[in-house]
Amino acid sequence: MDIIKYELSKNQYIQEKHEKKQIYLHHTAGNGSAKNTIDWWNSNVDRIATAYVIDADGTILQAFDDKYWAYHLGLKPEVFKMFDAPFYWLDKISIGIEVCNWGYLTKKKDGFYNYVGKRINDNEVTELDKPFKGFKYWHSYTDAQLKSIRQLLTFLCDKYGIDETFTNSFDIDASAVFGCPGIYTHNSVRKDKSDVYPHPKLVDILNNL
């Protein structure tokens, strides 16, 4: 597995070391360019980023050293209140992995479209057995991305001793909110997010690390 450093400016993430207990999977809801994603993060002052971004061709870019952190979860106090849990910036104890992908799609007479009105090739569409977050059609994670996800998750879990357990957490997950070790999705801590979605091949990977 090759990891290419494409670093954010140092003021775009927080250079504090924290124990890493969790990994969160995201997708960009954007095009297939990991470089463009990191360049966009560099263009604002929000310090929103993930340590890793996986390109459509499976290339893994590292935006900053994974021992540090940035605001990749957008945590809301009401989620913690659901479980009577104290609010905590889980961003500090977690590593974010962003996958370049458009997310949900809408089917029209002439094909499939993403949320900004761009048509997606039919061979890049995944149809789920049942709708997820109200959508049945999604932009497919590429086989190259799926391979990189597996390799990167295994590498990070070994590096930090993170439990490889995945609890099918495509919805709010108490274990995630309480900071329990494991692999999660952005859905685990945000009701209003849909990344990542339960692509069958991805679910198989997560259940068989």
C-alpha positions in Angstrom: 0.0 0.0 0.0 1.4 3.4 -1.0 0.4 6.5 0.8 1.3 9.8 -0.9 1.7 12.9 1.3 -0.2 16.0 0.0 -0.1 18.1 3.1 -2.4 20.7 4.3 -1.0 24.0 5.6 -0.2 23.5 9.3 -2.8 26.0 10.4 -5.5 23.9 8.8 -5.3 21.1 11.5 -4.6 20.9 15.2 -1.1 19.8 16.0 -2.0 18.0 19.3 -1.3 14.3 19.9 -4.2 12.2 21.2 -4.7 8.5 21.7 -6.5 7.1 18.7 -9.4 4.8 19.5 -11.8 5.2 16.5 -11.8 5.4 12.7 -14.6 7.2 10.8 -15.4 6.6 7.1 -16.7 9.6 5.1 -17.3 10.3 1.4 -16.8 13.7 -0.1 -20.1 14.2 -1.9 -17.8 15.5 -4.7 -15.7 14.5 -7.7 -13.0 11.9 -7.8 -10.0 14.2 -7.1 -8.4 13.8 -3.7 -6.0 16.7 -4.4 -9.0 19.0 -5.2 -10.5 18.0 -1.9 -7.4 18.8 0.1 -7.0 22.1 -1.9 -10.5 23.0 -0.9 -9.8 22.4 2.8 -6.7 24.6 2.4 -8.9 27.5 1.0 -10.8 28.1 4.2 -10.1 28.6 7.8 -12.4 26.1 9.4 -9.8 23.4 10.0 -12.2 20.8 8.6 -10.3 17.9 7.2 -9.5 14.2 7.4 -6.0 12.7 7.6 -6.6 10.6 4.5 -8.4 11.0 1.2 -8.9 8.1 -1.3 -9.1 9.1 -4.9 -11.4 7.4 -7.4 -8.4 5.4 -8.7 -7.6 4.1 -5.2 -4.7 6.5 -4.6 -4.4 7.4 -0.9 -3.3 10.9 -0.1 -2.3 11.9 3.5 -3.2 15.5 4.4 -1.6 15.5 7.8 0.0 13.1 10.3 -2.7 10.9 11.7 -1.4 11.5 15.3 -2.9 15.0 15.0 -6.5 15.9 14.3 -9.0 18.2 12.6 -12.8 18.8 12.8 -14.1 16.0 10.5 -17.3 15.0 12.4 -19.3 18.3 12.9 -20.6 17.0 16.2 -23.8 18.3 17.7 -24.7 18.3 21.4 -28.1 16.8 20.8 -26.7 13.5 19.7 -24.9 13.2 23.0 -28.0 14.1 24.9 -29.8 11.2 23.2 -27.7 8.8 25.3 -27.1 11.1 28.3 -23.5 11.2 27.3 -21.1 14.1 28.0 -20.2 16.1 25.0 -16.6 15.4 23.8 -14.7 16.3 20.6 -14.4 12.7 19.2 -12.4 14.3 16.4 -9.5 14.2 18.8 -9.4 10.5 19.4 -10.4 9.4 15.9 -8.9 9.2 12.4 -11.0 10.3 9.4 -10.8 8.6 6.0 -12.5 10.5 3.1 -13.6 8.6 0.0 -14.1 10.6 -3.2 -17.7 9.9 -4.2 -20.8 11.8 -5.2 -23.1 10.0 -2.8 -26.8 9.6 -3.5 -28.2 9.8 -7.0 -31.6 10.6 -8.5 -33.0 8.5 -11.4 -34.6 10.4 -14.3 -35.9 9.3 -17.6 -32.5 9.6 -19.3 -30.2 8.4 -16.5 -28.8 9.0 -13.1 -27.9 12.5 -11.7 -26.0 13.7 -8.6 -27.3 16.5 -6.4 -25.6 19.2 -8.5 -27.3 18.0 -11.7 -24.4 16.1 -13.2 -25.2 12.9 -15.0 -23.4 9.8 -13.8 -22.5 6.9 -16.1 -24.8 4.0 -15.6 -21.8 1.7 -14.9 -21.0 3.9 -11.9 -24.3 3.4 -10.2 -25.1 1.1 -7.3 -28.8 0.1 -6.7 -29.4 -0.9 -3.1 -31.9 -3.6 -2.2 -33.8 -1.0 -0.1 -33.4 2.8 0.2 -30.9 4.3 2.5 -31.6 7.7 3.9 -34.4 7.9 1.3 -32.3 7.0 -1.7 -32.0 3.7 -3.6 -29.3 4.8 -6.1 -25.8 5.8 -5.2 -22.5 6.6 -6.9 -20.5 3.4 -6.6 -17.3 3.2 -4.6 -14.7 1.9 -7.1 -13.0 -1.5 -6.7 -9.7 0.4 -6.4 -11.1 2.5 -3.5 -12.5 -0.5 -1.8 -9.2 -2.2 -1.9 -7.5 0.9 -0.5 -10.1 1.2 2.3 -9.4 -2.4 3.4 -5.6 -1.9 3.3 -5.7 1.5 5.1 -8.1 0.3 7.8 -5.9 -2.7 8.5 -2.8 -0.6 8.6 -4.3 2.0 11.0 -5.9 -0.6 13.3 -2.5 -2.3 13.6 -0.6 0.9 14.1 -2.9 2.2 16.9 -4.3 -1.1 18.3 -7.8 0.0 17.3 -10.5 -2.7 17.5 -11.4 -3.8 14.0 -15.0 -4.4 15.1 -17.7 -2.8 12.8 -21.2 -2.8 14.1 -23.0 -2.0 10.9 -23.3 1.5 12.2 -25.0 3.3 9.3 -27.2 5.1 11.9 -26.6 6.9 15.2 -24.5 4.5 17.3 -24.2 4.8 21.1 -20.8 3.1 21.0 -19.5 5.8 18.7 -20.9 8.6 20.8 -19.4 7.2 24.0 -16.0 7.0 22.3 -15.8 3.2 22.3 -13.0 1.8 20.1 -13.9 0.6 16.6 -14.6 1.5 13.0 -17.6 3.8 12.3 -19.2 5.9 9.6 -20.2 9.5 9.7 -23.8 8.3 10.1 -22.7 7.0 13.5 -22.7 10.5 15.0 -24.8 12.6 12.6 -28.4 12.0 11.8 -28.2 14.4 8.8 -25.3 12.7 7.1 -25.4 9.8 4.6 -21.7 8.9 4.3 -20.7 6.3 3.9 -23.6 4.4 2.5 -24.0 0.6 2.8 -22.5 -0.4 -0.5 -22.6 -4.3 -0.4 -18.9 -4.7 -1.1 -18.0 -2.1 1.5 -20.2 -3.8 4.1 -18.5 -7.2 3.3 -15.0 -5.6 3.8 -16.0 -4.0 7.1 -17.5 -7.2 8.4 -14.4 -9.3 7.5 -11.4 -7.3 8.4 
